[in-house]
Amino acid sequence: MGKKNKLANQESNTNLEKEVSPESEINFMNTSKASLKDYSKSAPFAFDARNYKLLLLGLAINILGFILMIGGASEDPAQFNADELFSETRITVAPILIVVGYVVVFYSIMKKNKENKD
C-alpha cells in the first residue's frame, strides 16, 4: 500500500504542475484602461434619480411627522393641558406619518433600477 500512495501523490503533483502554467496565470498588471461607459455597463450604480427622489420624499415625510409631534408643553409647570398634549395630531397622525416615511425610505433603497436596452 505504501507504493500505491507514493504513486498517487506523484501523479497528483504532476497534475498540479500541468494545471499551473505561466500561460494560465492571471495578468494583474494589465495596463489597458476601460472607459467609464464600459465600466458603468458592467457595474451600474445602485441608485438612480428616482431612488434619490423617493429617499428624499421619505425623509421629508419623517421630518414632518416629528415636527407634528413636537409641542404640548405649557409655560407654567403647575398647569396641565391634556387637550394640547394628547391631541389627535400628536397621538395618531404624526406616528402614522413617521411609519409611512420609513416605508418610503425602505422602498427607495430596495427598489432596483430598470436595465437599459441599448
matplotlib code that plots the C-alpha trace (Angstrom):
import matplotlib.pyplot as plt

x = [0.0, 3.0, 3.9, 0.4, 0.2, 3.5, 2.4, -0.9, 1.0, 3.4, 0.5, -1.4, 1.8, 2.3, -1.3, -0.9, 2.2, 0.3, -2.6, -0.5, 1.5, 2.6, 0.0, -2.8, -1.8, -3.9, -2.1, -2.6, -0.5, -2.9, -2.5, -5.3, -7.8, -11.5, -13.8, -16.2, -19.1, -17.9, -17.4, -20.9, -22.4, -20.6, -21.1, -24.0, -24.6, -27.1, -29.3, -30.7, -32.5, -35.9, -34.4, -32.9, -36.3, -38.1, -35.5, -35.8, -39.6, -39.4, -37.1, -39.4, -42.4, -40.4, -39.4, -43.0, -44.1, -41.6, -42.4, -46.1, -45.2, -43.4, -45.1, -47.7, -45.7, -47.1, -45.2, -46.3, -45.2, -48.1, -50.6, -51.6, -53.4, -54.4, -56.2, -53.0, -50.7, -52.9, -54.2, -55.2, -52.3, -49.6, -51.2, -52.3, -51.3, -47.6, -46.8, -48.5, -46.5, -43.3, -44.0, -45.1, -41.8, -39.8, -41.7, -40.9, -37.2, -37.0, -38.7, -36.4, -33.4, -34.6, -36.0, -33.9, -33.1, -34.6, -31.9, -31.4, -31.8, -29.1]
y = [0.0, 2.3, 2.2, 2.9, 6.0, 7.3, 6.8, 8.6, 11.5, 11.7, 11.7, 14.4, 16.6, 16.3, 17.1, 20.3, 21.3, 20.9, 23.0, 25.9, 27.2, 30.8, 31.0, 30.2, 32.9, 36.0, 39.2, 41.5, 44.2, 44.8, 48.4, 48.7, 51.3, 50.7, 53.7, 54.9, 53.9, 50.3, 50.2, 51.5, 48.8, 46.1, 47.6, 50.0, 52.4, 51.2, 54.3, 56.5, 59.8, 58.2, 56.3, 59.6, 61.4, 58.7, 58.7, 62.5, 62.2, 59.6, 61.7, 64.8, 62.7, 61.6, 65.2, 66.3, 63.6, 64.5, 68.2, 67.4, 65.5, 68.5, 70.6, 70.2, 71.7, 74.6, 77.6, 77.1, 73.8, 73.7, 73.8, 70.6, 70.9, 67.4, 68.5, 70.1, 67.2, 64.3, 65.9, 63.7, 65.1, 64.0, 60.7, 59.3, 61.5, 62.0, 58.4, 57.3, 59.8, 58.6, 54.9, 55.9, 57.8, 54.8, 52.6, 55.0, 55.2, 51.4, 51.1, 53.6, 51.7, 48.3, 49.3, 48.0, 50.1, 49.2, 47.8, 50.0, 48.2, 50.0]
z = [0.0, 0.5, -3.2, -4.3, -2.0, -3.4, -7.0, -6.3, -4.7, -7.6, -10.1, -8.3, -8.1, -11.9, -12.4, -10.3, -12.2, -15.5, -14.3, -13.2, -16.1, -16.9, -19.7, -17.3, -14.7, -14.5, -15.6, -12.6, -14.2, -17.1, -18.0, -20.6, -19.4, -19.7, -20.4, -17.9, -20.2, -20.4, -16.6, -15.9, -18.1, -16.2, -12.7, -12.7, -9.9, -7.3, -7.2, -10.0, -9.8, -9.0, -6.0, -4.6, -5.1, -3.2, -0.4, 0.0, 0.0, 2.7, 4.8, 4.3, 5.5, 8.6, 9.4, 9.0, 11.4, 14.0, 13.7, 14.2, 17.4, 18.9, 21.5, 24.1, 26.9, 28.9, 30.1, 33.6, 35.1, 37.5, 34.7, 32.8, 29.5, 28.4, 25.2, 23.9, 25.0, 23.8, 20.6, 17.6, 15.6, 18.2, 19.0, 15.6, 12.6, 13.5, 14.2, 11.0, 9.0, 10.6, 9.8, 6.2, 5.8, 6.9, 4.5, 1.6, 2.6, 2.7, -0.7, -2.2, -1.0, -2.1, -5.5, -8.4, -11.4, -14.8, -17.2, -20.2, -23.5, -25.5]

ax = plt.figure().add_subplot(projection="3d")
ax.plot(x, y, z, "-o")
ax.set_aspect("equal")
plt.show()
